[in-house]
Amino acid sequence: MLQRQFSPPASTSTLMTDIAIIGAGPHALTLVTHLLQKRKDMARRFLVFDPSGTWMQKWHHQFATLAIPHLRSPAVHHPDPHAGALRNFASYRHRELFPPYDRPGTRLFDDFCQDVVQRWQLQDRVYQARVEHLYLEPQSQSRPFHLILDNGQSVWTRRVVLATGSGPAHLPDWVKTIPTPYPSDCLCHASDLDLRQMTLAGETILIVGSGLTSGHLAIGAVEQGARVILMARRHYYDKIFDAEPGWLGPKYLKGFQAEPSWQQRSHMIQTARNGGSLTPELMLQLRRLERQGQVTCYEQCQVQQAHWLGQQWQVRCHLQTQHTCIDHLPIQRIWLATGTRLALPDHPLLQDIQATFPTTWIQGLPVLDEHLRWPGCELFLMGSGAGLQIGPVARNLAGARMARDRIVPALTKPTLALTVAPSA
């Protein structure tokens, strides 16, 4: 069933709401379903703002463009408040749950999320607009937040939840120093690729990165007849999840939550995630393709310089171990599976908030209160921005469930509301 887009009255240029949720991805959906489970009367007290106008559009698009067959997270992690809801939904689709831990297939998860939206009657709760500016008016006790949308409308709200997902694409330094002009489709970040719209037969593609995205891109390119060179600054290694399962419960989180040093918490997050990794089954596929000569892996190797020579790339590398240099190989495309930047300190929606209520930053992460609330105002953060409180899985589906357990009480219990004092 198609989701209905929110339709405000045509004559309305200003919207009023109690809670404004920025972003309509899995974190926002997880928050909203739990909020309604706790308080059904909240159904008309929030609005969700997203440029797509629908739930989960960006998530679904990313999985489709990279031809990802199933999620990395187990079936118990999803946007519905009931842990067993996805397994119940898949009662006649067991073949779409992949071992270990019943990881859901992409199509199964998409269908389940649509079912969640319908069951909780959320089809018309996403307003199609991008929030361009977020201002704080402390003098206004009733609705101190002022949002400006890209359609020119204004939104006044008492509380804001920022759940916008990943940050801007991370580009290696050498990309910024390429001395020759090149076709835009011959060097792309993974976030701009769509394997469904490409013809790659006979091409050689260099994929830079060591994480899951690089593996999916390599498999997809080979299936289209391309030869792939994989390159990473480190060794490729495999693990089932982004972080060890102990980070999903008290085994590791108890010590993390007891750690008083924000610097040490940041270090624990970086150590636990340890950069990009591949799942065991994806690693097995890549090693098989490597033996067949369709994929070549260069480990502990970095691009030093790239030149576009009219029809192909010439790439020079810096090697930490001995490999045959690739500068003689004709490379038609370079794909960057280099992730995203954690750019919260420069996030345009946080500039006015920071000016009014400064907070401490640790390695790009803000220090929030126990409810993931920005100190001094009713702004809540979900996703990677809540890392210092949630831990290494803050950006994942499991992190969304942990975040909702902290935020929902502050949204539903008057005793946990924060009173913003008027500024001088």
N, C-alpha and C positions, 0 to 999 in steps of 0.2 A: 504494500500500500504506500502511495506517495505521501510524503510529509507535507502538511499544509503550512504555508508561510504565514507568519504573523502579519496582520493587516490593521494598522492603526487608522483611525478616522482620517479621511483625506485632508480635512481642514486643520489637523493637529500638527503644530510645529514643535510642541514641547510635550514630552512624555514624563509621567510621574510613576515611580515604582519604589517599592521598599528595598528590593535587592536587585542589583544589576550584575549579571554574570557575563563576563567577557570571554568568549570562546565557547564552541559547541562540540568539543571533542569528548573523549572518554572520561576525562576528569570531571568536566562539567556535568555530563550525564550521570556519572556516579554520585556526584553531590546532590543533584536534583532529586533523583529517585529516593535517596536516603532521607532527604529533607521532607519529602511528601509522606514517606513511611512514618516519620515521627510526628508530623503535623499536617494533616490533610488540608487544613484551612490555609496553608501557605500556597496553595495551587495558583492563586491569582495575585500573589504578592511579589513575584519575581519576573524578570524578563531576561532572556538570553540574547546576546548580540554576536552575530557572526556574519562575515561577508557572504558566505554560501547560502544562508537562510535555512539550512537544514542541519540536523544532527550528524556528526561523525563524517562529514563530507571529506575533509582533508585526510583523515585516517584511512577511509576506504580508498581514496584516490592513490595514496602512497603505496598501499598494498597491491593495488591493481597494476600500477605502472611498473613495479618491480617484479611482478609475477610471483609474489611470495605465497607459498602454498598453505602455510599455517602459522599461527602465532608462536612466539617463544614462551609465553606465559601459560601455566596450566589452567584447566577449565574452571577452577574455583575463583579465578580473578576475572571479573567482568563488572559492568555497570549496575547490575541489579542488586538490591540489598540482600537477597537470599543467596547464600553461597552455592547451593545446589541447583540454582535456576537454569544454568546453561546445560548441565548434564541432563536435567529433566527435559529441556527443549530438544536435546539430541537423542532422546530415547529410541527413535527410529532411524537415527543417522550415526550409528556407532563408528562406521568406517571413516567419518570425518573427525574423529578424535584420535590424535596421533600419540604414540608412546614416546617417551615416558610421561606420566602425569596427565594424560588425556589433553594434550594441547589441541585447541580447536582449529579446524581448517578455516581458511579465510572466508569462504562462502558461508560456512556455518555461523561464524562469528558475526558476519554482516547481517544475516537473517535474524539472528538472535537479538542484535541491537535494535533492529527495526521492530521486533516484537516487544522489546522493552519500552520503546517510545510509544507504541500503541497501547500497551497495557496500562501505562501510567498517564495516558492521555496528554502526551507532550508534543503532539504533532504541530500545534500552532504556537509553541512557546519560543521559537527562535525568530528573532526579527533580523531580516537581511540588511545588515549595515556594518560597516567597520567603525570602531571607536577610534577617532583620530586624536582626541585630546581628553584628558581627565584632570579636572581641576577640583581643588578642595576649598570650600567656603566655610571655615570654622564658625563664622558668625551665625550661620543657618543651622540651628539645632535639629530641625525636622528632617531636612534633606541636604546635608552639607556637600555632597558630591555632585559635580556638574560635568556631564559627558557631552562631548560634541561629536556627532556622527558625520560620516562622509557624505550623507545626503542633505546636510545642513540642519538637521533636527537637533534639538537639545534634549537631554535626559537629566532629570533631577532625582537623586536617589539617596537613601539613608546609608546603604551599605553596598560594597563592591567586592566581587570575587574575581580575581584575575586568573584565568585558566586557559592561557593561549598556547600552551605547548612549547615546542622547541624554538630556539632563537634563530638568528640569521645564519646562513651557510658559512662554514669556515673554509677559507681559501688559503693554501700554502703561500708562503712569501714569494716563491719563484714565479707563481702565476702573475703577480703584480709587476714583474720585471720582464715579461716576454717582450723582446725588442721588435717583433714583426707583427703586422696585422694578420688576423686569422678568421676564418668563418666561425660564427658563434656556435654552430652546432658541432664543431670539431673539438671543443673543449667545454665540458659541461659539469656542473655539480650534480650529484645524484638526485637532489631534490628537484631538478629541472628536466629529468629524463622520463621518457615514457616508452618502454620497450615495445608496447603494442603498436607504435606508430613508426617503427624503424625497419629498414632493410639493411642487413649487416653482412650478408654473404660475401666471403672473400676478404673481408677487412681484418686488420690487426688493431686491437684496442688495448690501450694501456689503462688499467684501473688502479688508482692509488688509494690505499687504505687497507686496514686489517680487520675491519668489523663485519658484522652480518650483512650490511648493505653491499659491501664489495663482493661477497660470495654470491649473493642473489644476482647481482649484475653480471658476474662472470658466467654463471649457469645460463642466464637468459641470453647472453650474447652468443655463447657456444651453440645453443639450440637454434639460433638463427644463422649459423654457419660461419661465425667469426672465430678468429684465433685471438686468445686473450693472454695478456701479460699482467700478472698481479704483482704489485710492488708495495712493500710496507717497511717502515723504519724499524720494525721489531720482527720477532718471529710470529708466524701465524700459530694460534693455539685455539683449542676448543674447550668449551664448557657449556652446559645446558642452558643456564640463565646468565643474565648480565652480572648478577652478584650471587654469592652462595646462598642456598635456601635458608641458612641460619639467620639471614637478614630479614626474613619474613616473620620472624617471631622472636621470643625472648632470648634465644640462644646467643645472638649477637646484639640485638637491640637493647637489652637490659644494660649492658655495659656502655653502649653508645649514649643512651638517655641519661646515665649516671655521670657521664663525662662533663665536667664543668667548663672545660676549655673549648671555645668555639674553634680555635685554630686546630686543636687536636681532632675535633669532630670532622673538620674539613679534610684533614689528612686521612682519617679512617674511611671517609667516603671515596677518596681518590684511590686508596689502596684496595678497597673492596671491589670497585668497578674495574680498575686496572686496564683502562683503555678498551678498544674494540676486541671482540672475540667472535668465533664462529661456533655454531652448534656442531656436535659430533657428526650428525648425518650430513651436514653441509661440507664439513671438512673431508669426510669420506668421498663425497661426490667430486670435490675439487682434486683430491689426490688421484682418483681414478682418471679424471680428464687429463691430469698432468702426465700420467703414465702413457696415455693415448696420444700425447703430443698436442692436445688442443688448448691446454693451459700451461703457462710457464710462471713459476713463482719466484720472485726475487725478494728475499728476506734480508733485514738489516740493510736496507738500500733506500736511498732517497733521490728524487729528482733534484738535480742541481740547476739545470737550465733547459729550456725548451725553445726551439725555433720552428716557425712554420715556413716550409720551403715550397710554397705554391700548391702542392697536392698532398703533402704529408708532413708529419712532425719529425724533427730530429731532436732526440732527447739525450742529454748527458746526465750521468748519475754520479753520486758520491757513495762509494761502497765501503761498508765496514768489514765485510768479508770478501773473499775472492769469488767473483762472478765474471762471466763474459760480458763485456760492455754492450749496451743495446744501442749505442749511438749510430750504428750502421743499419739498424732495422727500420724499414718504412712503417710508420704508425699513422693510421688514418684518423683515429680519435683518441682523446684522453678524457677519462671519466674520473671525477674526484669523489670518492666515497669517504670524505674527510670529516663528516659530521657537521655539527653546528656549534656556534660560539655561545657561551653563556654571557649574554650581554645585558643582564638586568640592570646594572648601574647606569647604563645608557638608554634603557627602555624609555621611549617617548612618553608613555603613559604614567611613568613614575617620577618625572622631573619635578612637577609641582608638589607632589607628595613629599619628595626628598627635601625640597626647599622649606616646606612648612614643618615637617617632622623628620629630621635627619635620623638615620639609624646607622648601626655599625655594619660594615661589609667585611666578609672574610672570603678571600679568593672568589669574589664575584657573587657571593651568596649573602642575602640580608639576614640579620638577626631578628627573628619574629618572636611573638609571645607563644605560649603553649597552644593557643588556638589558631596558630599560623596567621596572626593578625599583625599588621604593620604597627609598630609602637606609636600610640597617640591617636589612631583613627581606626575606623571600621572598614579597613581594606584588608582582604584576605588573599593569600597566595597559594596556588596549587601547582604541582609539577616540580620541576628542578629547583625553582625558587624557594621551595620549602625544605630543601635538602638538609640544612643544619638541624632541623627539628625531626624530620621523618627518617633520614638516613639515605643509604645508597640507592634504594629503590623508589625514591620520591617521584621520579618521572614515569615510572611504570604503572601498569594497571593495579598492582599490589599497593603502590604508593598512593594511588587515587583513593583506595579504600581506607588507608590509614589517615589520609588528609581529611576525608569526609567525616571520620569519627571525631576529629578535633574541631572542625569548623561548624558542623551542624548544631552542636550544643550552644555555641555562641550566637547562632542565628535564631534559635528557638527559645532560649531561656532568658528572660529579661534580666535575671540576676547577673548574667555574664556579659551584658551589653556594656559597651564603653562609652562614657560620656565625654564628648569632645569639648574642652573648654574654649570659649571665644578667645581669639588671639588679641594681643594688645594693640 
